[in-house]
Amino acid sequence: MNAENEIIDSARKLLSGSFQGILSTHSIEFPGYPIGSLLPYSLDRHGWPLLLISHLAKHTRNLNADPRCSLTVAEQSPGETQTLTRLCCLADASPALDLDNAAVERHFRYFPESRSYYRELNFNFYRLQPVRFYCVAGFGAARWISTGRMEEKNPFTYEEEDSLLADINRQFGVSLNKRLALPTDPEKLLPAVGLDATGLDLRQHDRLLRLTLPAAAASPQAFLSLLAETLQHRYP
């Protein structure tokens, strides 16, 4: 893999496994200045960020006036910040008025507390449509990346994903907890909450973790085979 492809691969993994980032919008109150806010996000079927935000929030009012924004995510690791991978997604935001119930429920699996925000506090979903990405993967490793090279569509329907998650939680719960060095008490098993072609997302209380597969899976059976191979390799 050449240097450019390595950076793109790092950028994709970072976007898929961060689950939160700094959303920067154009301030209405102080024109010309951006204002940032830390927000959680899930990914839609194209692999683009989906946000649930309050209609009263400054960033929502800013987006309604000017949809141009950016979402910045960063690798979480000890050490020198300048050596870590950072990704900025320049995007246009729009209300996700066409979002179906399956997509809504998927977001709630990642962030269970947000269900009450949506139902009781008038939070609304917004979708980010990326325009360009800028990734810094350490000293001297920075690239602009087109949306075409970053897009990673989820090959599974919502029904296939739900079925896979049920199978995974039933068959691999203990192995997944060992893989992530977590307790294996059946009452404390880490639930798998989402997946796509390249990885599995799990939730530990209010923390989300991602297990990346060694290759992309194009079918449910391929996903289960790759997951079993990954866990068997680590825990024979």
C-alpha positions as CSV (number, residue, x, y, z in Angstrom):
1,M,0.0,0.0,0.0
2,N,1.5,3.4,-1.0
3,A,1.6,6.4,1.2
4,E,-1.5,8.1,-0.2
5,N,-3.6,4.9,0.1
6,E,-2.3,4.5,3.7
7,I,-3.5,8.0,4.6
8,I,-6.9,7.3,3.0
9,D,-7.2,4.0,4.9
10,S,-6.3,5.8,8.1
11,A,-8.9,8.5,7.4
12,R,-11.7,6.0,6.8
13,K,-10.9,4.0,9.9
14,L,-10.8,7.3,12.0
15,L,-14.2,8.4,10.7
16,S,-15.7,5.0,11.3
17,G,-14.4,4.5,14.7
18,S,-14.5,8.0,16.4
19,F,-18.3,8.3,17.1
20,Q,-17.8,12.0,18.1
21,G,-16.2,15.1,16.7
22,I,-16.1,18.9,16.7
23,L,-18.8,20.4,14.5
24,S,-17.8,23.9,13.4
25,T,-20.5,26.2,12.0
26,H,-20.6,29.8,10.9
27,S,-21.6,32.0,13.8
28,I,-24.8,34.1,13.3
29,E,-23.9,36.3,16.3
30,F,-20.3,36.9,15.3
31,P,-20.2,36.8,11.5
32,G,-17.0,35.5,10.0
33,Y,-16.1,33.5,13.0
34,P,-16.6,29.7,13.3
35,I,-17.9,28.2,16.5
36,G,-17.3,24.6,17.5
37,S,-19.3,22.1,19.5
38,L,-18.5,18.5,20.5
39,L,-21.2,16.1,19.2
40,P,-21.8,12.4,18.8
41,Y,-22.5,10.9,15.4
42,S,-23.4,7.7,13.7
43,L,-22.9,6.9,10.0
44,D,-25.6,6.5,7.4
45,R,-25.5,3.9,4.6
46,H,-23.1,5.9,2.6
47,G,-20.7,6.1,5.5
48,W,-21.4,9.8,6.1
49,P,-22.1,11.4,9.5
50,L,-25.6,11.6,10.9
51,L,-26.2,14.0,13.8
52,L,-29.0,14.4,16.3
53,I,-29.1,18.0,17.5
54,S,-31.4,20.3,19.4
55,H,-33.5,22.9,17.6
56,L,-32.4,25.4,20.3
57,A,-28.7,24.9,19.9
58,K,-26.5,27.6,18.4
59,H,-25.0,25.2,15.9
60,T,-28.5,24.3,14.6
61,R,-29.5,27.9,14.1
62,N,-26.2,28.5,12.4
63,L,-26.6,25.5,10.1
64,N,-30.1,26.6,9.1
65,A,-28.7,30.0,8.1
66,D,-25.6,28.6,6.4
67,P,-25.3,24.8,5.9
68,R,-21.5,24.9,5.3
69,C,-19.7,23.3,8.2
70,S,-16.9,21.0,9.1
71,L,-16.6,18.0,11.4
72,T,-13.2,17.3,12.9
73,V,-12.2,14.0,14.5
74,A,-8.9,12.9,16.0
75,E,-7.2,9.7,17.0
76,Q,-7.5,9.1,20.8
77,S,-4.1,8.0,22.0
78,P,-1.5,9.0,24.6
79,G,1.6,10.7,23.2
80,E,2.5,13.6,21.1
81,T,-0.6,15.1,19.6
82,Q,1.2,16.2,16.4
83,T,2.0,12.5,15.6
84,L,-1.7,11.4,15.8
85,T,-4.1,11.2,12.9
86,R,-6.7,14.0,12.5
87,L,-9.4,14.3,9.9
88,C,-11.5,17.3,8.9
89,C,-14.6,16.8,6.9
90,L,-15.9,19.9,5.0
91,A,-19.6,19.4,4.4
92,D,-23.0,20.8,3.7
93,A,-25.6,20.0,6.5
94,S,-29.3,19.4,5.9
95,P,-32.2,18.2,7.9
96,A,-32.6,14.4,7.4
97,L,-36.3,14.6,6.7
98,D,-36.4,11.4,4.7
99,L,-34.8,9.3,7.5
100,D,-36.6,6.0,7.9
101,N,-37.4,4.4,11.3
102,A,-34.7,1.8,10.8
103,A,-32.0,4.5,10.5
104,V,-33.4,6.2,13.6
105,E,-33.3,3.0,15.7
106,R,-29.8,2.3,14.6
107,H,-28.6,5.7,15.9
108,F,-30.4,4.9,19.2
109,R,-28.5,1.6,19.5
110,Y,-25.3,3.7,19.5
111,F,-26.6,6.4,21.8
112,P,-29.5,5.1,23.9
113,E,-29.9,8.3,25.9
114,S,-30.7,10.2,22.7
115,R,-34.0,8.5,22.3
116,S,-35.6,10.7,24.9
117,Y,-34.0,13.8,23.3
118,Y,-35.6,12.9,20.1
119,R,-39.0,12.1,21.5
120,E,-39.3,14.7,24.3
121,L,-36.9,17.6,23.6
122,N,-37.4,18.2,19.9
123,F,-34.0,17.1,18.7
124,N,-33.8,16.6,15.0
125,F,-31.5,14.6,12.7
126,Y,-29.1,16.3,10.3
127,R,-27.1,14.7,7.6
128,L,-23.6,15.8,6.6
129,Q,-22.9,15.6,2.8
130,P,-19.1,15.8,2.6
131,V,-17.5,18.1,0.0
132,R,-13.9,17.4,0.8
133,F,-11.7,15.8,3.5
134,Y,-8.4,16.8,4.8
135,C,-6.3,14.3,6.8
136,V,-3.2,14.8,8.7
137,A,-1.6,11.4,9.6
138,G,1.5,12.7,11.4
139,F,4.4,14.9,10.4
140,G,4.7,15.3,6.7
141,A,1.7,13.2,6.0
142,A,-1.2,15.4,5.0
143,R,-3.6,15.1,2.1
144,W,-6.8,16.5,0.7
145,I,-9.1,13.5,-0.1
146,S,-12.1,13.5,-2.4
147,T,-15.5,12.2,-1.3
148,G,-15.3,9.5,-3.9
149,R,-12.2,8.0,-2.3
150,M,-13.7,8.3,1.2
151,E,-17.2,6.9,0.5
152,E,-17.6,3.5,1.9
153,K,-21.2,2.3,1.5
154,N,-22.7,-0.1,4.0
155,P,-23.4,-3.3,1.9
156,F,-26.0,-4.6,4.3
157,T,-29.7,-3.7,4.5
158,Y,-31.0,-2.7,7.9
159,E,-32.7,-6.1,8.2
160,E,-29.4,-7.9,7.4
161,E,-27.6,-5.8,9.9
162,D,-30.2,-6.5,12.6
163,S,-30.0,-10.3,11.9
164,L,-26.2,-10.2,11.9
165,L,-26.1,-8.4,15.2
166,A,-28.4,-10.9,16.9
167,D,-26.2,-13.8,15.6
168,I,-23.0,-12.0,16.7
169,N,-24.2,-11.2,20.2
170,R,-25.4,-14.8,20.6
171,Q,-22.4,-16.6,19.1
172,F,-19.4,-14.3,19.7
173,G,-20.3,-12.4,22.9
174,V,-17.7,-14.0,25.1
175,S,-15.0,-14.0,22.5
176,L,-15.6,-10.3,21.7
177,N,-15.2,-9.4,25.3
178,K,-11.9,-11.4,25.5
179,R,-10.7,-9.7,22.3
180,L,-11.3,-6.3,23.9
181,A,-10.0,-7.4,27.4
182,L,-13.4,-6.9,29.1
183,P,-15.2,-9.1,31.7
184,T,-16.8,-12.2,30.4
185,D,-19.7,-12.4,32.9
186,P,-22.8,-13.1,30.7
187,E,-24.6,-10.3,32.5
188,K,-21.9,-7.8,31.4
189,L,-21.2,-8.9,27.9
190,L,-20.6,-6.0,25.5
191,P,-23.4,-5.7,23.0
192,A,-22.7,-5.3,19.3
193,V,-24.7,-2.3,18.1
194,G,-23.7,-1.7,14.5
195,L,-21.6,-3.0,11.6
196,D,-20.5,-2.3,8.0
197,A,-18.3,-4.0,5.5
198,T,-15.1,-3.2,7.4
199,G,-15.9,-3.5,11.1
200,L,-18.1,-4.1,14.1
201,D,-19.1,-1.5,16.6
202,L,-19.8,-2.3,20.3
203,R,-21.0,-0.4,23.3
204,Q,-19.7,-0.5,26.8
205,H,-22.1,1.6,28.9
206,D,-21.5,5.1,27.4
207,R,-18.3,4.2,25.5
208,L,-18.2,2.9,21.9
209,L,-15.5,0.7,20.6
210,R,-14.8,-0.6,17.1
211,L,-13.3,-3.9,16.0
212,T,-11.9,-3.6,12.5
213,L,-12.0,-6.7,10.2
214,P,-8.8,-7.7,8.2
215,A,-10.7,-7.4,4.9
216,A,-14.0,-6.0,3.7
217,A,-17.1,-8.2,3.8
218,A,-19.5,-8.2,0.9
219,S,-22.1,-10.5,2.4
220,P,-23.5,-11.5,5.8
221,Q,-21.8,-14.9,5.7
222,A,-18.5,-13.3,4.7
223,F,-18.8,-10.9,7.7
224,L,-19.4,-13.8,10.1
225,S,-16.5,-15.8,8.6
226,L,-14.1,-12.8,8.8
227,L,-15.2,-12.1,12.4
228,A,-14.7,-15.8,13.4
229,E,-11.3,-15.8,11.8
230,T,-10.3,-12.6,13.6
231,L,-11.4,-13.9,17.0
232,Q,-9.9,-17.4,16.4
233,H,-6.6,-15.9,15.4
234,R,-6.4,-14.0,18.7
235,Y,-8.1,-16.6,20.9
236,P,-7.7,-20.1,19.5
